[in-house]
Amino acid sequence: MKSGLIPTRRAVVDLNRACNARCLMCYYAHDENKWSKSLDEVKRELDAARERGNTSVDFTGGEPTIYPYMDEAVGYAESIGLHTCIITNGLALDRIRRLTRVGCREWLVSIHAYESKHDELLQVPGAWEKVNAAVDYLNEAGCFLRVNTTLTCYNAEDLPRLARFFLDRVNPRIVNFINFNPHYRWGEQDQPRVLQELNRVQVKVSHVAPYLKEALDILNDQHLQANVRYFPFCALRGYEAHICNNPQVMFDPYEWDYGVSPKTPEAYLEYGRRLQENVCARQGPCAECGVVDVCGGVHRNYAKLHGWDELKPYREKSDDPYYFKTDLEADIIIPVYEPGPACRRLLQEIVEKSVPPYNLIMVSRRQSAARNRNAGLDRSRSPYVIMCDDDIEDLPSGWNRELIRVLRENRDVLAVSARLMNPDGKPGPNSANNFDMSSPLVRVSMIPTACCIFRKTDLRFDERFIRAGWEDTDFFTQMEDRGGGVFAVANTVRVVHKNEEKNRGGAGNRHNQALFYSKWQGKIRVARETDHGSADPQVLNREIRRCLEEGQVEAALPLLEQAFSMGLMDAEMFNNLGFACWELGEKEKALECFYEALLRDPGHKEALDNLVDASGALSSYDHLTSWLEKRLEALPRDPHCLFLLAHCETLQGKSREAAVRLKTLLSIHPDYPGARELALRLLDGGKDESEEKVSVSCPSMASGTRKESPELDLSMFNRGPFLTRRGCIDVGHICDIDCLFCYHRFEERKGRRFLPKEEIMARLRRDREKFDIRITDFTGGEPTLHPAMEEIVRFGASVGNRICLITHGQWRDEERILGIIEAGVYEFLISLHGVEEDHDRVTSPGAFEKVMRSIELLERHHVPWRVNCVAHALNMERLGRYASMISSLAYPPYNANFIVFSPLAGWRERGEIDFQAQHSQLAPHLAEALEVFNKSGIWANVRYYPLCLLEGLQQHVTCFPQICYDPFEWDYRSYANLGDEVIEKVYRLGKATGVYAETEANLFHNTWSIIQSQRCYRKGPQCAGCRMRLICDGVACQYRERFGVGELQESPGEPILDPIHFRRGHPSAVGGSHEIARGTR
């Protein structure tokens, strides 16, 4: 590492010679052998690559996307820890889509010319439009995109145009300009055909150089990283830092290791030298050049055709491959007020852990931080500047090179901070208060200068800032104001920040705070540091809001006190105070604050939403009722207030009053969308039976007059697209174990009974004939204990409604299970709630081993199975290990369900539940487990979990709106044993209130999902503006009462109406696909 040469950790697998293009400059244009490797051979190469210490692999060819086992190759590579990249011509968009879904997230796209010349060069009409479509898709899918452009006679003069196209349309992270190498049979220049085509394709380096320089200038100006491969250095003087030839290729992180082992600079440099000797000539000017071992020379087949006249030797002498590599150089500036032991430790760490080339600039003067930082900038000469304060510790090896890499690959990022950690190993508070540790790069609104990198700039710190504090926020605000862009935190570089404030500096420096706000008032969107305050009302309000949104309630309190003392308590301030009180547990006080906010501004929508939600959570409606009545006195026909007051009365059981208000509302606004929530309560038994019933007209009827409804064909609800064909029957709660989190744990055991077999069979027949159910899950209790289960299973198979048994898998009577199997059971859904001790802890001692024996039994008899795992505080940290264990079984399941513990049934009234985990605590462990299952080909679901907390994995989440579309969940007509009258009522309710449905046949299912979701779950204030609010449950009522809703994250945008928005394109995730899912294993 001390040489600055870091061996690449990227392998390559050459899959085939088959291709769907006929590129004129292809290395293999004269090779007629169109071979393709077997999948076993590919797997062996991938295993060897991993054993050599690689972390990535490029698939090349031919055209990898048409390789017949490409899905399997990607899946296998990802499963053994190799990040995959496919090199493609972009012609096969359908296959690119599929491979992206399989798991390939990095693509190297070949774009070799502009518009029609690209078609001509590939000899494929329409290739330009196809590669553009592929690029658009890959960008929409969020993939990491690179571009290859081979330098030829076809594109030389268009290179500047291509560069602008890359910036405007393609948006790659890296662009590679590859000088055409006349390898393989291209060297047979004595063959007339080869020579003719070589002259047609190969461009002289002297001709292409000026256009190439212009293209590089265009890309450099926009900070888009560009490489030039296999190009003589002397033909591109002044741009040598961009060139990667044979001496450099083994150290480029996006080039290949070519099977070299061990991974040492010496071994890799030796191989690069051998490549140089085998390919390049050292004659003519190259023989005299002092840096020929840096450049490598020119390809001998090129020299054979074009000679040496274009080349001019260098006089300076070096054999260091990175002699010209100034684009990897950074100036590390350490501003120090007064040197001490911490500074000495940091200097020692930098020497031990930094990768050359770098320059170390330490400024040690007893002056302001701004002056010390500027003194360092004045001495800086490198393309990158790293600021590192002397209270930084534990730098990771190669930290400076990693910061450079991140900044180079993200041209929209102005500056990057290392992830600042506390000494206790927890994330520190100064990285824009964004604590996402799972993403490699986290874009944020502001960063500190404690340990950061930015591009060389003529900007300077404002020396009016005294001592320390705010000068870094001002500096980066200048940077943002000048050119736009974002800041980022690199989780790949984690350092300890002791956050020592010297010279009476820091965020509490009131002089600097006032200077900052006076300087930027009216220009900045938000105040950005955690503990800043301000006397400016607007800035103060924004700062309070930011603190609350980021969960820094304690930081907001002194600012609220300041606002109160200054007489600034307007509606917004009272709303913010109410939110803070709620988070701190002062919930009655919160109600009063939301009420006060509305008295000051009746149009404050958020305060009203908060008052509604808080009233419902506390079942305390006095403040809400009072305000709504006052509002209706002023605006008696306000539909929103009528609806809210009716809803409020419904919640209190005042059905008569609610119905009267609903009737008034519908006479004013027949299609008012919120009426479904009120109608839900009335439909759901929320009436006050002691009072006289009041007729409530359906919202679709005008002026309260009722019309005869046309007869409804209820069978149409069987025909909706993507609906599940799986039903469910609760056969009774008798069980022989006592799981810690069982929904029925608080029921009296002596009163438990199994349903009679006649009732079960009647429902199986009815569900098959009326609802087109093909599979029915039996839940309980423990269904295998039902005395007539073998007979019931046989009956279900006979009527075409086969049985899946949800079971604990701890079978005491193997003969009973064998009888059920022989009767024709469809599958078993086994509850396995963790690895070994985790499972035993929540079920019974020895339970894990019993389940393993049951799985072996199913394997012997070829019975499919799935697995349920309740996710909770006791097993969450080992969910990744659990997924690996399940995936590695000799007979694995084809589906896995993580059921996030939901405090329903008897658990609803339990405030403190020891094993209950917060959703945000579960998130990283669920994500890890899902990735493991995805790599192994097992489709996994997460049930009853907020969509916003599994960003990028929402296709795996099943809330109530998704249940009827999940092939592993149930049609609630079956589960709830609904009669025709209820089904029709629910359908008409949905139709009248405008519930979204893809077709009329989906309408009942979507409406019923809304009813169930609103019965069991609640959302937070931030959900009001979230694009996923209509397809997500939020959190359970007990959960909200215990933990609040501070974890929920608004995902802004137009509301998503489609319940399976995230599931489309995932065949295993939507109804009608259970057989597909089973077939994949």
N, C-alpha and C positions, 0 to 999 in steps of 0.2 A: 504494500500500500504506500510505502514511503516514496516509491518511484512515481506515484500517481497513476500507475497502470493497474486497473482493477479488472480481472478476468470476467468476461461476460458469463451470465448465468442463464443464457438462452440457448436451447438446442434447436435442431431442425430435423424434421422427418420429411423425406422426399417420397411422396405417396405413389406417383403415377406419371405416365407420359400421355395419358388421354387428355384431350382439351376440346373445349367448345369454341375456340378461336384458332386462327392460323397467323399469329403475329409474324410479320416479316423479319423482325430482328430476334426471334426466339432462339435461345442457345441451341435448341433441339430441332430447328427447322429442317435440318437435313438428316434427321434420325427417324427412320420408318418404324422402329420398334415401339409400340404403344403398350408397354407393360404396366401392371398394377400390382402393388404388394398385397399380400394377404393381411387380414386383420391380426392374426397371431404375430406375424413379423413386425407389424407396426407396434403392437403392444410390447414386444421385446425391446424394440428401439426406445420406446417411451420409458420402460423400466430402467434401461441402461442410462438414459438421460437423467433420470431422477437420482440414480445412484451416483452419478458424477457431481451431484450438488446443484443441478439446474433447478430453476423455479419457473421457467417459461419455456414454451416450445412454439416454433413457427411450423405450420404445415405448408409445404410447397409442392409443386408438380412440374409439368402438367397444370391442370386446374383442380385444386383440391375439392371444390364444392361438388364436383360430379363423381368423386371417389365413392364407390357404393357403400363403404362402411364409415363414412365420415362422421355420422352421428355417434357411432360407437367409439370411434377414435377420440373425439372431443370429450365424450363422457368419461372414458377411461383416463385420459390425461388429467382432467380436472379432479377425478377421484383420487389420484395418487399425488396431488399437490402441484401439478404443472399447469400454470396459467396458459391458456391457448390463444394463438393468433393464427388466422388463416390468410394466406396471400391469394388474392382473387382478382380476376378481370371484371367482376361485377355483372356478368351477363345472366347468371341464374338467380334471379331475385327470390323466387319461391324457396330455393334451397338455402339462400342466405338467411331468410326469415326463420326457417326451421332450425338452422344451426345456431342462430342467435338465441332462440328459445332453449335449445339444448344446453347452452352455457358458454358459447364462444363470445367473448365481450371485446376482443381486440381484432381489428381487421386492417390488413395492409392492401390497399386498393391500387391497382395499376391503371394509371391514366397517362397515356403515352403521347397524346397530341391533342389539339384543340378542334372540337366539332368534327367536321367531315374527315379531317386528316386522321382522327382517331379511328374512325370506321375503316378508312383505307389501310391504315397500318395493321389493324387487327384482322382485316379482310372479313368483317362481319357488318353488314348493313344494319344500322340502328344501334350499334354498340355504344355510341355517345349518349343517346337517350337512356339506354339501359344502365350504364354505369352511373349516370346522374340519379336515376331512380334508386339504385342501390345505396348511393351515398346519402340521399335524403332519408331513406329508411334507417340506416345505421345511426345517423345523427338523432333521429326521433327516438330510437331505442336506447340512446345514451351510451353508445359504444365508444371505445377509444379507437380513434381513426388515424391511420398513417397513409401516406401516398408514395408510390414509386413512379418515377418518370424516367424512362430510358432515353438518353440523348441520341438523337438520330437526325438525319437530313430532313425528316418530316416535321420536326418540331423545333429545330434550333432557333429560328427567328421568331417563333411564337412563345418562347419561354417567358418573357415578361407578361404576356397576355395570360398564359397559364398560371403564373404566380398570382395575378389579380383574381383569377377564377378560383384558385384554391382559397384565397382569403374571403371572397364574397359568397361562395356557394358551398365549398367542400368542408371548410373549417377543420382541417386535420390538426393533430398535435405536432406532427413531424412530416417534413417533405424530404424525400430522397431523390436527388438527380443522379442517375446511374449512367456513367459513360459506357457506351456499348463495348462489350468485351468480345472479340472474335475467338471465343473458346471452341473446343471440340472440332467439329468438321468445318467450322468457319475458317480454320487455318489451312484448308486444302485449296489454296488460291491457284494451284495449277489446274483446277477444274473450272472450265469456263463458266458453268452455271453458278458456282459458288462465288467466283470473282465478280460476276455481273451483279448478283444480289448484294454482295458486300459493298460494292460501290454505290448501290442504290440506297443502302441503309446507313452505312457508317459516315459520320460527320467528322471533319478534321477538328482537332481541339482548338486550333487557332481561329477557326471560323465560329465555333459555338461560344468561345470564351466571353466576348463582349455581351452577348445576349444573356449568358448565364450570370454574369456579374450584375446586370441590370435586374434580373429576376431575384437574385440574392439580396440586392438592396431593397427591393420592394418588400420581400418577406422580413428582412431584418428590421425595417422601419415599423412593422407591425408586430415585432417580437415573435414571429413564427419560426421555430427551429428548422433549419435546413441543412442537409448534408449533401456533399458531392462525393460520389464513390468512384474510385479507380481512375482518377484524373491526375495528370502530371502537375505537380505543385507549381512549377515555373510558368505554366500556361495560365495560371490563375493567381498571379502575385497580388498580395494584399488581401486575399480571401483564403489563405492557406488553412486558417482555423476551421473552415467548413469541410475540409477534405478528409476522407477516411479511405486509405489505401490498405494494401496487405499488411504493412507494419502496424496499423492502428486497428484493423478489423476485429482482432480477437479481444479488444478491450472496449468495444462499443456495446453498450447494454442492449442494443436492438440488432446486433449481429449475432453470429452463431459460434458455438464452441467447437464444431466439427469433430466431436468425439474426443477431444484432447483431455487427458487427465495426467497428473493432478491439476487442480485449479490454482496454479501459482503463476505469478507474472513471468517467471523464467521459462516455464514450459510453454506458456501461450506465446511469448515473444519468439521463442525458437520456432514454433509452428508457423507464425506469421512470416518469419524470415524464409522458411522453406517454401511457402506459397510464393513469396517474392522471387526466389530463385527459379521456381518451376515455370512461372508465368511471364516474368518481365525480363527485358534485355537491359544490359548495362554497357552499351556501346555508345559511340559518338559523344555528345555532350553529357550524357548520363555517367559515362566513365570518369569525367572530370569533375562532376558535381560533388560539393562537400556535404550535401544532405541526401545523397542517393539512398541511404539506409533509413531515412525518414520518409522519403517519397516512395521508394520502391522501384522507380523507373517507369517505363512505358511497356505496354503489352507487346511481346515480340512479334505477334501477327500484325499488330497495327504498324509497327516499325517496318515490317517487310513490305507493306503496301504504301506507306506515306513517308518513310524515311525519318530523318532527325532534325530537319531544318527549323521546325517550329520551336524546338526546345533550347533553353538558355540555362547554363549551369549556375548554381549558387556558389559564391566564394566562401561564405561562412561554413564551418564544419560542425556536424553533430550527427550522432546516431540515435538520439532520443526520439522515439516515435511521437512524443508529445511536444516536440521542440516548438512547433507553431500553434499549439493548442491553447491559445489565449482565451478562447470562449469558455473554458472551464476554470478560469482564474477568478478569484474573489479577493477583495481586501477585507480582512477581518478587523474591525475597529472596536477597540475596548476603551470607552470613556471612563476614567477613574477620578473620583474626587480626591481620594486619599488612599494610596496603595496599602494593602494589608494582607493578612494570610489568605483571605478568599481570592484576592487577585493573583497571588502566587500559585494557588492551586489551579485556578482557571488557565493560566499560561501553560502550566505543565500539562494539563489535559489537552489543550489545543495542539501542543507539539506532539503528543502521543496519539491523538485520535483524528487529526485532520489529514486530508489527502492533498498533496501538491497538485497543481500550483496554487499557492496563496501567499498573500503578503499580510504580515501582522503589524497593525498600527495601534499602538497604545498611547493615549493622550492622558497624562496625569497632571492636572492643574487644579488648584483650589479656586475653581470658578464654576459658573453655572453649567448644568448639563448641556444646554443648547450650545454654549461656546465650546465645550469639549467635543461634542459631536461634530460641530462644524470644523474644528481643527483637524479631526480625522478625515472628514470629507474632502478638505482642501488638499490632503496628501494622497487621496485615493486616485488610482490610475486604471484599475481593472474594470471589466464590464459589469461586475457585480459587487455590491457592497453588503457585507454582513455586519450588523451591529450586535454586539454581545456584551451585556453588562456584567460587572464583576461579581454579581450575586447569583450567577448561573453555575450549576454543577452537573456532573454525570452526563457529559456529552456522549452520544453514541458514536461508535467507530464510523468514520466516513461521513459525519454529520454535514460537513460543508458541501461535499459533492452531492448529497441527497437534496439539500436545500436548493442548490443550483439546478439539479434535474427537475425538481417540481416547478420552479419558476420558468424554466425554459419551455416546459411542455404545456404551460397554461398562459397563453398570451393575454387573456383577459384579466389576469391577476396582476395587480400592481406591486404587491409585496406579500411575503409569506412569513408567518411566525412559526417557530417550533412550537410544539405542544408543551405548554408550561405546566409542570406538575409540582404539587406540594411535596415536601420531604417525606410525608406519610404515604406517598404513592397515589394520592387522589389528584384529579385534575385541579389545577390552580384557577383562581378567579379572574385572571387578566387576559384570557384569550377570547375576548368579546363575549364572555359568558356563554359560549356555545360548548357544551360538554359531550358532543357526539364523538365518541372514541372509536366507532366502528368503521367510518369512512376514511380512506387514506388521506383525502383532502376535504376540508370543510370550509366553504366560502362564508365569510362573515363581513360585518359592516365596518369593523375597525380592529386593529391589532396594536399591541405595545411594541416598543423597540428593544425589549429585554433580550431577545434572541431572534433576530429576523433577517431577511434578505430582501433587497430590492435592486433594480437595475441602476447603473450609474446615472446620476442626474445632476443638473446644475441647481436644483432646489437646495435651500439651506434652512436650518432651524432658525426660528425667529429668536434673536438674542434679547428681546425685551422680556422673555420669560425668565424669571429669576430662579435661582436654586434649581430644583428639579420638580417635575410634574407638569403635565399638559403640553410640554414642548413637543412630545412625540405625537400626541393626538393632533396638534396643530400641523406638524410636518406632514403627516399622512392625509390630513384634510386638504392641505395645499396640493398634494399629489393627486388626490381624487378630483379636486376642483379643476385642475389643469387639464386632465385628459379623460376622466371617467375610468371606470373599471371597478374591480372588487379586490378585497383582501382575503387571505386564506390562512388557515391553520393546518400545518402538516403533521398528521398523527404518526407519520413514519419517522419523525425526529422528535423524540420525547426527552426533555431536559428538566432538571430540578431548578425551580426558581424560588430562591429564599425570600424574594420580595423585600429586600432591605431598603429602607428609605433613608438616604443620607442628606446631610446639609439641610435638614428641616424641609425636605422636599416631599413629593408624592402628590396623590390626587387631592389631598386636603389643602394644597397651597392656594389660598383664597385669591391672592394677587393674580396668579396665573389663570385661575378659573375665570375671574372677571375679565381678564385680558382676552381669553379665548372666546367668551361669549360676545364681548363687544366687537371683536374682530369678525366673527362669523355669523352674527345674528342675521337671520333672514336668508342665509345661504345654506345652512346645514339642515338636514332632515331631523336628526335626533342628537341628543347629547349621548356620549358613547361610553363613558367609563362608569364603573359600578357605583362609586361613592361620590360622584360629583353632584353639587347642588347649584342653585342659581337663584338670584333675586328676580330674574325675568319671569313673569307668570307663565308665558307660553313655553319657554324652555323648561321651567320647573315642572309644568304639567307633563310635558313629553318625557322628562327624565323619570318622574314617578311612574308613568305608564310603562316605560321600558323596564324599570326594575320589577314591576309586578308581572309583566309578561314573561320575564326571564326567571321568575321564581324567587327574586331577591326581595322578599317582603320586608325583612328587617332593615334593608337599606332604604326602602321607601318611607318607613315611618318617620325618621327625622325630617324628611322633605315635606311630608304631609303636615307635620307640626309647624314647619316654617311657613307653609301656605296658610295654615290656620292663624298663626300669629300675625301674618301680614294682611289678613282680611280677604284672602283670595279664594274662599270656599264657594266656588260656583258649582253648577250641576256636575261638571266633569270631575272636580275635586271630591265631591261627596260620593260619586260613583266609585272613584278609585279608593277612597277610604273604606267604603262598604266592601269592596273586593278584598282589601287587606284584612279587615276585621273577620271576614269569612274564612280566609286562609289561616288566621290565627285562632280560630275556634270561637270568636265572639259573634255568634250567628244572629242573635237577636239585635245586637248593635248594627250588624250589617243590614238587616231589614230596615231599620230606622234610617240608615244612610242612603239606601236606594230610594226610599220614600222621600227624603229631603231633596235628593237630586231631581226627582220628578216634580216636586213642588216648585223648584227654581226653573226647570225647563221641561214642560210636559212633552216636548218632542224628542227628548233624549232616549233614543231607541234602546241603547245598551242598558241604561239604568232600568228601563221597563223590563227588558228580558231578564236582567239579574233579579229584579224583584219577583217576577213570576217564578223563576227557577228556585230562588231561595224560599219563597212561600211554600212551594210544593214540597221541597225537601224537608221543611220543618213542619209541614201540615199546619201552618199558621197563616191565616188569610186576612187578618184584620187590616193591616196596612194596605195590602193590595186592593181589598174591597173598598176601603175608604177612598183611595186615590181614583179608582175606576168610577165610583159613584160621583165624585167631584167632577171628573172629566165628562161624564155623560150629562151632567147638569148643563155644562157649557156646550157640548156637542152631542145631543141626544141620538143622532143617527150615525155616529161613528162606528163603522162595522167592526173595526179591530177591538175597540173597547167593549162593544156588545159581546163579541166572541169571548174575549178574555174574562169578562165578568160571568158569563154563562159557564165557562170552563171552571172558573173559581167556585161557583155555586155547585157544579156537578161534583167536584172533588170533596165538597163538604156534605154531599148527600142531599142537596136541595134540588131535587130533580124538577119539581114543579116550576120554581123560579127559573132554572136553567132552560127548561123547555119553552117558557114564555119568551125569554130573551132570544133563544134560537129562532123562534117563529118570527120575531121582529127582524132579526138579522137576515133571514132568508127572504123576507118580503122586500128588503132593501137590496140585497146582494145574493141572488139565488145560487150563484156559483162560488160563494166565498170559500177559498181553499181550506181555511182552518176549521171549517165546520166538521171535518171528519174526526178531529180529536174529541170534540164535544159529543158527536154522535156515537163515537166509540164508547164513551163512558155510559151513555144512556143505554146503548145496545148491550153493554157488558154488565148490566145489573146495578148501575149506580143510582137507581131511582129510590126515592123515599116512599116506601110502600104504604105508610100511614096516611099519605095525602092522596087526594083525588088525581087520577092520571090525567095528563094534558096531552092532547093530540099534537104531535110535532110533524110538520110536513116534510117530505123528502126534499133535499135541496134542489132536485131537478124540477120540482113542481112550482109553478108561478102562483103567487098570492095565497099560498097555503091550500089550494084546492087539490084533491087527490084524484088521480086517474087510474084506470085499470092498467096493470102492467102486462105486457105481452108475455105469453108463456115462454119460459126459458129452457133451452136445451142444455142441461147441466153436464152432459157428456162432452161438451166442447172444452171443458177445463182439463180434459185428458190430452188435448191436442196441442197445447202451447209448446213452442220451441224450447229446447234445453231443459224441460222439466224433469225432475227425478222420477223414476219409476219404482221407487222404493217406499214401502209403507212401514208402519211400526205398530205393534200391539204390546202394551204393558200387561204381561201375563200374571202379575202379582208380585208382592214384595217379600216373599219368603226367601231367605238366604242363610247359608251356613257359615258365613264369615261376617265381620263387622268392620268395613273399611272406614278409615278415619273421616273421609269427606263425603260419605254416602248421602245422597239427597234425602233418604228415608231414615236417617239415623235417629231422628227424634220421634219416630212413630212407635206406638206400643206394639211389641213383637207378637203378643198373644192375639192381637186382632187381625194379623195379616193372613190373607187367603190367596190362593191361586184362582184365576178365572176358570170357570167350567170349560171343558174342552168343546162343548157344543157351541158356546158363545164365541170362542176363539175361531172355530171352524166356520161359523156363520160369517164372521167378519172377514176371514180370509177369502171366502167365496164372493161376498159383497164387494170387497176391495178390488178383486180381480175383474169382476164383471162391470162394476159401476165406475171405478177409478183407474182401470187399466194398470193396476199395480202388479209387477212381475216378481218382486222380491219383498219379503217382509222381515224386518228385524224384530226379534222378540227381546224385549228388555224386561227388567224386574227391579229387585230381586235377582235370583239366579235361575234363569229359565230351564237349565238342564235338569233341575230338581222336580219340575212339573211331572206328576205321575203318568200323564198321558202324552208326554212329549213325542215319543216315537210315533204314535198314531197320528198326532197333529202334523208332524213333519211329512209323513207319507201322504196325508190328505192335501197339504199345501202343494206338494209336487204334482198331485193328480189334477188339481184345478189350475195349474200354471202359475201358482204364486208360491215360489220356493222360499225356504226359511233360512235366515241368518240368525244364529244364536249369539247374543251378547253375553259373555261369560267371564267369570274370574279365572277360569282355566285351572283351578285347583281341584281336579276331579278325583273324587274318592272311589267312584264306581266306574271302572273302565268299560265294563260290559254294557252299562247303560249308554255310554258315549258311542261305543261301536254299533249299538242298535240304532241310535239316532243317525249315524253315518250311513248305515245300510238302508235306512228309510228314505234317504235322498236329500239330506241337508245340503243347502247350497254352499254355506261357508260359516266360519266362526269369527266373531269379533272379540278378541281376547283383551282383557284389561291387564296391562303390564305397566305399572306406574313408576318405573325407574330401574336403574341397575341394581341388582342384588339387594344390598342392605336398604336402599331407598324404597324398593317395592315391599320388602318384608316389614319395614317400619310402619307403613300405612295400611297393611292388610293383616298378615299373620306370620309368625316365625316359619321359615322354610318355604314360604309361598313362591319365591322366585324359582327354586329348583323344581317345584311341582309344575309350574307353568312351562318350564323348559321341557320337561318330560311330556307334557301335553302337546307341545309343538312337534316333538319327535313322533308322537302318535299320528298327528295329522299328516306329517310327511310320509309316513309309511303307507297311509291310505290315500294319499294324493288329494287331500281336502284343502282347498284354499282358505287362507285366513287373513284377517286384518288386525290392527292393534290400536287400542285406545290408551292414552297416557294422560292422566290429570296432571297439569303443571301447577306447581305450588312452591312455596318458599323452601320446603325441605328437599326438593329434588332439582330446583331450577339450575343450579350451577353445574349440574352434570347432565343436562339435556343433550349437549353435544356428544358426550360420551355414550349416552343412551342411544342416540341415533346411529352412531358408529357400531354399537353392539348389535342393534336390530339389523342393520344393513349387512353385517358380516355373518349372520346366521346362515347355516347351510340351506335352510328352507325359509327364506325371508317372506314377510307379508308383502302384498302388493299395494297396500295403503296404510298410512299411519295417521292417527288423529291426536293432536295435542288439545286437550280440553282444559282451557284455563278455568281454574276453580271459580264457579259462579255461585254466589251466596243466594240460591233460590230455595224454594220450599221452606223447610224448617230453619234454614240458615238465614233467612231474610231478617229476622229479628235479633240476630247475634251481632253485637257491635264489634267486639274484638275477637278475631279468629286467629289463633296463633300461627297456623300454617299458611294463612292467606298472604300472597305476595302482591306487591304493587306491580302494575302493568309495566312501568318503565324499568323495574328491576328484571322482569322476565324478558324484555325485548331482546337484548343481545344474545341471551342463551337460546331463545326460540329461533332467532335468525341463524345462529350457528348450526342448530339442529336441522333447520330447513335446508341449508346449503348441503349438509351431509346427505340428507335424503335425496335432494335433487341430483347430486352426483351419482348416487347409487340407483337412480331410476325408480325410486319409491315415491309415489305421490303423497304428499303430506298436507294436512289441513290444520289450521289453528281455529278453534271454535270460541266464539263469544269474547272477542278481543277488539279493541279500537283499531280501525284501519290505519290511523295516522301514526301509530307507533311501530308499524312494520313497513316503513317506506321502502318501495321497490319490491316488496314481497306480498303485496295486497292480494294477489291472485290466490294465495294460500289461506286467506282469512274467510271464515264463514260466520257472518252475523245473521240475525233473523232474515234480513232481506235476501240473503243468498241461499237460505236453507232449502227452499223448494227447488233450487236449481243445482244443488250439490248432489252428485250421483250416490254419495255415501250418506246422505241425510234423507229426511222423510217428507212425504206428502202429508200435510197436516189434516187433510180430510180423513186419512186413515188413522193417524195417531190420536187426534182429538175425537174420533168417532162421530164426525159431524153428520147431521141430517140435512135433507134437502132444503128445508126452510132456512136454516142458518147459512148454508152455502149461498143461497140466493140473496139473503139479506146482506151478506158481506160483499158479494159481487155488486149489488146495486149501490151500496154505500161507496165503494170504490169508484164506480162509474159516475155517481153524482158529484163526488168531491174531486174528480180529476186525477186520481191516482195513475201514475205512469204505468203503461204496460206495452210490451212490444207488439202483442196482438190481443184481441179481445179474450182469447183463451187463457192469457196470463193474468188477467185482471183480478180474479178471485185470489190467486196465490199471493200477488203483491200486496193486496189489501190486508189479507190475513196476517202477513208478515209484519205490516205496520202495527196492527192491533197488538200482536204479541210483543213486539219490540217496545212499544210505549207502555205496555203493562209492566214490564220487568226492568227496563233500563232508563237511564237519564243521561242527558248531555250537559256540557258546560257552556258558559257564555261564549267562549271562543269558537264553539262549534257553529254558531249562527252564521259565520262567514265562510265556513269550510266547504269546499267543493264536494266533499264526500258525506255531508251531513244527512243526505236522504238515503244512503245505502249503508249506513253504519249505525250500530246500536248506541254507542257511547259506553257508559259504565253502569253496572248494576246499582240498584238503589242503595243497598247496604254499603257497597263499595264507595259510592259518592259520599255517603254520610261519614264513613271512616277516613277515607284518604283524600276526599275532595276531587277536583277535576283539573288541578294545576298541571298534570302531566300531558293532558290532551293538547295537540298542536294543530292550529288552523292551517289547512292547506288551501290557500286562496285560489279562486278561479270560479268559472261558471259551474253551477251545481250539476253533479252527475246524476242522471235519472236512472240509468240502466243498472240494475242490481249486479249484473255480471260483467260490468265494464272492464274490470281487471282480469276476468277469467276467460274472456273470449280469446281464442288462440291457444288455450291450454285444454286439449281434449279430455284429460283426466279430471278436469275441474268442473265440468258442467254435465247436466243430466243427459241420459242416453248413452253414456260412455263407460258404464261399469264394465262391460265386456272388453272394451278397448283397454281399460286400465289393467284388467286381469291378464290380458294378452301380452302386455309389455314385460311381464315377469316370466 
